[in-house]
């Protein structure tokens, strides 16, 4: 098998693939500083005569799959394979694998860093210091920028998948109380309290969003829920912007109904005028969609995908979490 890799993929993982499957062709999208478009992908597949594709951000559209329908598999180095026409791949009998949790540690660490930064008024204190406002004998900074500790707070998770669980496993040791809402998952750990959505918003000191995008979650976090939050609570979204009604969030912030917000995702990237109204607020700590941006994430996704490919193709396992389209198994069986 000849595997075309357009995702960042470390050498050890490439060597593993070579030992299992035969040949690896490394053409990472980073070399051109943007993802490959469909035409470029088809040209790459044609020129390399690849039997399989490992991608990250490239546009693997229906047209790409229709032009190259005999791929043995498509590996997507992302938690959500939104850049791949999965339904078309399934129709063609092509298994699609993803890498859930590849950025869980990265997101969790930035969550903690930004939460501490907001709760301790760190950015305002730095600006004050850089402005040379420290007068002789004054205790202004000690009084003006006194903040709060994470210890003793209640952290509420909306969605308790890999990222939420990784955050919870870290912040529980501050210590904190962890509660979560997730209709599809129940933790075996009694330390984490499963509850309803309204309770998370009503009783948490920090409400953190960890939802996927689907018809049920779009706009789910609205004025009704945001208005339930405590006046000193902090709202955090490092998941997807569209699950939150940004107009409602802005209204809650402008009316000082909550202490503040930590945002890493926006309805428009690059942001539009309304996004910037949120970003420029003093009670908002905003970052440009970098929660999952670490060098280690690229190592994680290669390791996760390699394990899945080994289990499926070498060990012959089919019950694999990383298989996005298990219906393809029925398709493959019907073709034999």
N, C-alpha and C positions, 0 to 999 in steps of 0.2 A: 504494500500500500504506500502511496506517495501522499504526504500530508503537507498542504500549504498552510503556513502559519503567518497571519498578518497581525496577530496580537503580540504584545511584549511577552517573551517567553524565555526564561533563563536556560542556560546551556545544559545544566544537569537534566532538566525536564525534557529538553530536546533530545538528549542522548538516550533517555529512557524510551521515548517514542521510537527512535531509530532502532533500538534493540528489539522492540515489540513488533513494529510494523514495517520497517524497511528503509524509508527515506523521508527526510524532513527538508522542506524548502522554506527558509526564513525570509519573509518580506514584511517586516513590521511597519505599520502605518505611520509610526513616529518619524520615520526617515523623511516623510514629506509633510510632517506636522499637521496632518489632517487625515480623517478616515477616507478609505477608498469609496468612491461612488460606484453604483451598479455597473456602469460601462467598464470602469477600471478593473473591477473584480472579475468580470467575465473575461476580460483580456488576460488577467493574471492566471486564471484557471485554465484558459485555453493554452497559453504559452507554456505553462508548467505541466499541463496534463495531469493535474492533481486528482487524487481519488477521494480526498477529504479536505475539510477546511476548518481551521481554528481561527476565530475572529474575536474582536473586541467591540469596536464601535462602527465597523464598516456596514454599509447598507446592503444587507443580504436580502434583497427584495424578491418578490415572486418572479420577476423577469430573470434575475440571476439564477434562481433554482430551476426555472423552466429551461434556461439555456444550458444548464449543467445538472441534469436530473439524476445522474447515476452516482452522486456523492455517497460514500459509505457512511459518513456522519458529518454533522456541523457542530463544532464546539464553540460556545459563546462564553468568553471570559467576563461575564457580568452576572449579577444576581438575577436580573430580569432580562430575558432575551428580546427586548422590544425592538431591536434593529433587525430581527430575522422574521421572515414570513413563515412562521412555524406551521400554520395550517397547510401551506403548500408543500413544505418539507414532509409533513405527515402523509399527505396524499401521494407523494412520490416514494414513500417508504424510507425516508431519510431520518434516522434518529437525531435529535437535537439535545445536546447536553449543555448545562449552564454551571456556574460556580457560585452557588449561594454561600453567603457568609464570608466571601473573600475579603470584604472590607469591614467586617464587624469590629475587629479590634481597633482599626483606624478611626471609625466613627465613634466608638466608645471613648477613646482617649480624647478626641476633640470635644465631645460632649462634656467631659469632666473639666477639661481646660477652660472651655468657654463659660461653663456654669460657675466655676470659681471666679473667673475674671469678672463676670457680671455681678455676682453676689458680693464680691470684695471691692467693687468700684475701681478696679485696677486701671482701666483705660483713662478715666477721668483724673485719677491720681497722677498717672504718668504725664498727661497733658499739663496738669498744674505744675509739676516739677520742671518739665521742659520749659514752661513759661517763666521760670525763675521767680516763682511766687513765695518761696520759702523765706520768711522774715526771721530775723534773729530773735531767739527766745520764744517764738510762737509755737503753739501746738495745733495750728490750724489743720494740718494734714491728718493728725491723729483723730481729730474731732469730725472733720468734714467728710473723710473717706472711710469711716468705720463701716464695716460690712457685716456679713453673716457667714457662718460656717455651713457646710453641707451636712455635717454630723447632726443627727437628730431629726432631720427633715423627712417628709414622706414624698417619695418619688413615684409618680403615677405613669405607667406605660400604656399607650393606646396601640395595641399590637405587641405581641411578645414573641417575635421570631428571633433569629440569630443575633441581630443587633441589640434588640431590647434585652435579651438574656445576657449578652456580654456586658452591657452597661450595668445591669442589675448585679451581676457577679462581682463587679469592681466596686460599685458604690455601696453595696451592703456592708462593706468592711469599714466604712467611715465612722460609725455605722449609720445606716438609714433604714427606714421602713419602705418596703417595695410592695406596691399593689399594681395590678394590671387588668386590662380588659382585652380579651381575645376569644372570640366565639369558636375558634378552630383549634385552640391549643390549651391544655391544662398542664401546668408544671407538676412534676413529682416532688419538687422541693417545697415543704410546708412553709418555708420562710417567705415565699412569694405568695401574696394573697390575690386570688382571682376575684374580681368583682364586676359590677356593671359600669357602663360608660359614664353615667351621671355621677356615680360615687367617685370615680377617678377625678373628674373635673371639680367636684365639690370639696373634696377633702385633701387633695394633694398640694404640697408646696411647690412642686415642679411637675408639670404635665409634659411628657415627651411623646412625640408622634412617631410611630414606626409602622406605617401602613403601606401596603402596595396600592397601585392605581388600578381600580376596576370600576364597574358601574355602581357598585355599592358604596365605594369609598370616596368617589369624587364629590367634593363639597360637603363631606360628612361633618367636618368640624366647622360649625357655624355659630352664629350669634347666640343661639339657645344654649349651647354647651359652653362657649367662652364666657358667657355671662354668669355661669355657675362658679367660676374660679374665685378663689379667695383674693382679697385686695393686694396681698403681698406675694401672690403666687407668680411663678415664671413659666412662660409657655415656650416650648422648644420644638422646632421642626427641622430634622435633618433627613427626612424621608423624601416626600414628593410634595411640591407646592399645591397641586390641584386638589389634594384631599382637604385643604383648608380654604374657607371662603375669606380671601384676603381683605375684602371690604369690611367684613365683620371684625376681623382681627385688628385692622387699622382703627375702626370705631372704638373698640374696647381699649386700645392703647391711648388714643387721643382723649378719651374720657377718663383716663387714669383709673380704670377699673381693675387693672392688674399691675404688678410691679414692672414687668418688662417681658421681652421676648428674645430668644436666640434663634436666628434663622440662617440656614445654609442653602435653601432652595427657594426659587421664586417662579411666579407664573410665567414670566418671560425672561429668558436668558440669552442675550443681555437684557437687563431690566428695562421696563417702561416707566413712565412717570409715576404711576401708582406704586409700583415696586420701590422706586426710589424714595417715595414718601415714608415708606416703612424703614428703608435702609438708613435714612438720614436722622431718624429719631434718636435722641439721647438714651432712651430706655430700650433700645434695640441693639443687640450685638449681632451684626450681620457679616457673614463670610461668603465668598463667591463659589459655592458648590465645591468645597474642598474637603468635606468631612472624610471622604474615602480616598483622598489623594496622598498616599504614601508609597514609597518605593517598595515597601514590603508587600503591599497589596498585589503587585505583579507577581511576586514569588508565590503568594498564597493561591492566586487563581491558577497558576500553572500546576501546582501540587494537587489542588482539588480536582482539576480536570483530568490530570493524568491518572489519579486513583479511579475516577469514574470510567475512563476509557479502558484501563486495565481490567476492572471488574467486569465490564460488559463484553469486551472483545477477547480478552485472554482467559479470564476465569469463567466466562459464560453466565454471569449473573444478569438477571433482568429486573429485579426489584431494586432499582437504584434511584436514590433521591434526586440525583442530578439529571436524570432523564426527563426532559421537559415534556415530551410527547409520548407517554407510554402507549397511547393508542396505535403508535407505529408498529408495535409488536404484533397486533392483530393484522395490520396491513401486510407486514412481512410474511406472516404465517399463511395468509391467503394467497400470496404470490408463489408459494412453494407447492 
